[in-house]
Amino acid sequence: MCPHHAQKHALNPWQQQQWVIPSQANAALVCAMEEVLEVYTRPYDPQRPQVCLDETSPQLVAETPEPMSATPGHPARVDDEYERKGTANLFMVFEPLAG
């Protein structure tokens, strides 16, 4: 029997947290990052909207072999072979505090 303090899934060794840990020589970077983070704590002001920009460059691919449809007792099956069709540039601009 498990101890009363044990929790299911409390330890997941495959998961990790990633942080930017600046060296001691980068005090200016830490100061600049704190200024940026302060922007995100400001209250909503319609005269000075907080506008955020995000971007990504996904790879465009096409399936080469036809996928096999699902059948009773078997899920759909897709081959990992693909044909590269280029890339795209996606940009999103939004005002999070305005909803």
MODANOR-V783811 format. One record per residue. N is the residue number from 0. PSI is psi as a letter, one per 30 degrees, with the letter a starting at -180 (* if undefined). OMEGA is omega in whole degrees, 0 to 359 (* if undefined). D_FIRST is the distance of its C-alpha to the first C-alpha in whole Angstrom. Layout:
N	PSI	OMEGA	D_FIRST
N	PSI	OMEGA	D_FIRST
This chain:
0	k	182	0
1	k	175	4
2	l	183	7
3	f	182	9
4	f	179	12
5	k	179	10
6	k	178	13
7	k	177	13
8	g	179	16
9	e	181	17
10	j	178	18
11	i	188	21
12	f	179	23
13	f	179	25
14	k	178	26
15	l	174	29
16	k	182	31
17	k	181	35
18	l	171	37
19	j	181	41
20	j	183	41
21	k	175	45
22	l	182	46
23	f	181	48
24	f	184	51
25	h	179	50
26	e	179	51
27	e	178	53
28	e	179	50
29	e	179	48
30	e	179	51
31	e	179	52
32	e	178	48
33	e	177	48
34	e	178	51
35	e	181	50
36	e	178	46
37	e	179	49
38	e	184	50
39	f	179	47
40	f	180	47
41	k	176	50
42	l	180	51
43	k	177	52
44	j	183	56
45	f	178	58
46	f	180	61
47	i	185	59
48	k	175	56
49	j	183	53
50	k	181	54
51	k	179	51
52	k	175	52
53	l	180	49
54	l	175	50
55	l	178	48
56	i	181	50
57	l	174	48
58	k	178	49
59	k	182	51
60	l	175	50
61	k	177	51
62	k	180	49
63	d	175	51
64	l	178	50
65	k	176	49
66	l	177	46
67	k	182	45
68	l	176	44
69	k	176	41
70	l	179	41
71	k	179	39
72	f	181	35
73	k	177	36
74	l	174	36
75	k	182	40
76	k	182	40
77	k	178	42
78	l	180	43
79	f	178	43
80	k	181	47
81	l	176	49
82	k	181	52
83	k	181	53
84	g	178	55
85	a	179	55
86	l	177	53
87	l	175	54
88	j	180	54
89	k	179	52
90	k	177	53
91	k	177	51
92	k	183	53
93	l	178	52
94	j	189	52
95	e	183	48
96	f	179	49
97	f	179	52
98	*	*	49
